[in-house]
Amino acid sequence: MGMSTQVLGVFLLLVTPACALAPFKDCSKMSSSEIHNWPILLASFTVNCLTKGMATSLGVFYIEWFREFPDSSAQVGGLSISVMVMLLCTSPLAGALAQCYGVRPVVAAGACLSSAGLLLASFARDISVLFTTIPFMAGIGFGMSHMGVLFIISELFHEHYATANGITLTGTSVGTIVMPILNSFLIEQYGWRGALVVLSAVEANLLVCAGLLRAPAGERAHSKSQSGEQCDRGNNGSLTHRETEGVFRYKQLLESADESEDDAIGQTNKFSVSSSQDHSKQERSTTMVTRFLFLSGLSLLWTNRVYVSFLLAAVTNTSIMGVTLAYIVARAESVGVPTLQATSLISAIGIANIASRMTHGWLVDTGQVHPAYVYGAAVALSAVAGPIIASVESYPWFMVCAVLVGLSAGAFIPMQITITRQIVGQERFPGGSGVSLVFAGIGDFSSALMAGHLHDVTNSYSGGFIMMGIVSGMSTALTFFLHLTWTRLIPDDRWPRISPAA
């Protein structure tokens, strides 16, 4: 390794622990019950590092996969980002499984699935095998483990949830810093197939983390009592449902009364047994569908216009990570940047991501800046970085742009969650955030495919980053337009407001 690589390694060893410990500054104020959950917090931090952190770093394999399977840059680029796409798209399902079966089994199952997927991918002789093992095994496994730890943190930490959640999510950024360098080193030493074998063993350590994800006895009893209450409410049904059921049966009696007396007598048993069973099944089916649409957040798509409009702004910014994570290393290497330096660009994104995540929140908490302004300004940073990445050829400029993208993602990703929560409310937040993650995953994958097609046509990665800049600029403009629309032109209380008391 060259001197620059050694300097970079020392820098990361010094900076990474400091970044990881930054959110711990308020931990002395935690209650004794929350302090007892520190092993779970540490395990959650590690899980995020090895799942979402790993997913963001698989773009390092792009060059190796493209050399092995040179048929289409779009296919290989889509493969690089597909893990993140599946992680996002399976979040609602993983959350539901965690509520039904518990966090530990879900995280453990995700660990087994992701480890097996990476191991089987090392034997791939055709790109179709990679598309089966990487996204549909490793990606889904990452999503199950990632969503499981987010769920248990929200259950165990209440008074200082923001601090605990910040520590957990910092694991993602630390993984984004460390995993690209580890992946590049493993590829250099063992080839991409050997690297996947080693990473499969690394992912198996998630089973150890899953063993620590066990709530204390008091928390388990409280969780079970809450689950029991929810089941009782679900079995008894709401007042509206009972009234609807009564009206429905009364209507059937009126209709049967219009029939002749002989027909009515002849069909009495059939109506009381067969028809009532059919109606009961139909009512249960309707109730289940309605309940699913509500809990999954899908009903928000036609009941909350503010949510749908913001979803458009959220989808248009997905090209930022979809293009950058898949192609920035390849773009840098295509103009002569050494491999290890090109790989360090993703690590730089992770470092800047942590810095942004630690500093932007207080601007909103003080009530001096509207969340939409922070969100729009953060996306604008990537709109500026895209055309620069497309045109520069020197490593320092690539590093500057990587920092801009990291600062951008570190602010707009958590701010998007904050705005979504304010729009849909706490009751609908799990479903609303799940639907937005699905759309984000679709946007990530689509943008990676489009950038890959542009490379196939032009034989250059510049087109994808120009597209990223244009689409990100559209997202910024749309965000500010929505703010103007829902606060001035068509006032709607669901759009976030700055609290007068702030």
Secondary structure, 3 states (H helix, E strand, C coil): CCHHHHHHHHHHHHHHHHHHHHHHHHHHHCCHHHHCCHHHHHHHHHHHHHCHHHHHHHHHHHHHHHHHCCCCHHHHHHHHHHHHHHHHHCHHHHHHHHHHHCHHHHHHHHHHHHHHHHHHHCCCCCHHHHHHHHHHHHHHHHHHHHHHHHHHHHHHCCCCHHHHHHHHHHHHHHHHHHHHHHHHHHHHHHHHHHHHHHHHHHHCCHHHHHHHCCCCHHHHHHHHHHHHHHHHHHHHCCHHHHHHHHHHHHHHHHHHHCCCHHHHHHCHHHHHHHHHHHHHHHHHHHHHHHHHHHHHCCCHHHHCHHHHHHHHHHHHCCHHHHHHHHHHHHHHHHCCCCHHHHHHHHHHHHHHHHHHHHHCHHHHHCCCCCHHHHHHHHHHHHHHHHHHHHHCCCHHHHHHHHHHHHHHHHHHHHHHHHHHHHHHHHHHHHHHHHHHHHHHHHHHHHHHHHHHHHHHHHCCCHHHHHHHHHHHHHHHHHHHHHHHHHHHHCCCCCCCCCCCCC
